Amino acid sequence: MVPKSKQPRKQRRWLYKTSKLHERHRLLNATLSKDLRKKYGRRTLRVRKGDKVRIMRGEFAGSEGKVLEVDMKRALIKVDGVTTTKVDGTEVSVPIHPSNVMIISLGEVDNVRKRKLEGKA
């Protein structure tokens, strides 16, 4: 349940501490590209591993890659090719919030996702 309060403190508490795992699905939505919007009649869709995305905001804006991992707990995704170098020289993936990416092609479309897409169209 989303908090009804307008207080940023309570909104933030829900977002990071008290929201349940099944409620976090809505935090993992990303916008669809214009082609996909026209094809499926939807504006947003939940990001999944295997989707190809373009980063629209932040340091890595403009880069594209496949989604390697979706972190439900922190509501973040990791994209192939979006890395930073640590002080010891190792490469690590940079987590990105799904609201800052655009889905440009869908990965595997299973029955659950197919039903979701056909429901609106």
N, C-alpha and C positions, 0 to 999 in steps of 0.2 A: 504494500500500500504506500503510495506516495504521500509525504507529509502535506497537511493542509496549511501549515504555517507559512508565513511570508518571511520569517526571520532567516537570514542567511545561515546563522549558527545551526538551526534545526534542519535546514535543507542539506547543509554539509554533513551533519551527523548521519542523516539518512543515507546519503550518497556513499560515505566511506565506512560506516560502522554498523548501522542497524538494518540496512536493506538485505533482504533474503536473496539467495542465489537465483531463484526463479524470477525474481523481480529485476535482476540485473540484465536480463535479456534485452530490455529496451535501451540500455546504455550502449549496447553493441551494434546499434543500427548505423549504417552509413548511406550516403546518398548514392543513387544510381546515375550512370552516365546518361546522356540524352537518348542514345540509341536504346539502351535497356529500359529507360522510362517509357519510351514510345512502344516498345515491344510488349512489356508486361503491365503497363498502366499503373505503375507504382512509383513513388518518389524515393522511398528508402527500403532497405532490406538488411537483415542481420548479416554481419560479416562472418565468413567461415574460413577455415583452413583450406587453402587451395584457390581461393578467389584471387583475381588479379586486380590490384588497386593502384590508384595514383594518389600521391600525397599532395594535398592542396594547401596546407598551412605549415608554418614552422621552418626549421632549419633545412629540412629535406624536401621542401616544396618542389613539385615538378617531377620527382623521381617515381618510378613505377616498379612494381615487383609483386610476387606472389606472397600471400599471407602464410607465414610459417607456423605461427602459434597464436591462439586466442586465449587470453588470460581472463577467465570469468571473474575471478576473485577481485582483481584490480581494475577490470573493465578496460584492458589495453590489448593491443595486437602487436605482433612483431612481423616486419616485412622483410623479404629477401633483398639484400643489397643495402639496407639501411643500417649501417654499423658505425661504431665509433671505436677509436683505439684507446685502450687504457694505458696507464703510465708504464706498465711492464711490457707493453707491446702486443697484448692479446686483443683480438677483435671481438666485440660484443654487440649483439643486436640492440637497437634503441627501441623501447616501447613507445607506441603512438596511440593516441586516443582515436577510436573509430569515427568520431564526428569530424576529424580532420582529414579523412580520406574519401575518395570516390571510387566506387566499384566500377571497373571498366569491362570486366568479363567474369562470368560466374564459373566456379570450379565445377565439381561434380554435383549434378542436380538429382537428388534422390527423391523418394516419394513424398517425404515431409515437405521439402522445399518446393516441389512441383505443385502440391496442393496449395501452399501459401501463395505462389505466383499466380495460379489459375483462379484463386478466390476473388481477386480484384479485377482481373481482366475478363 
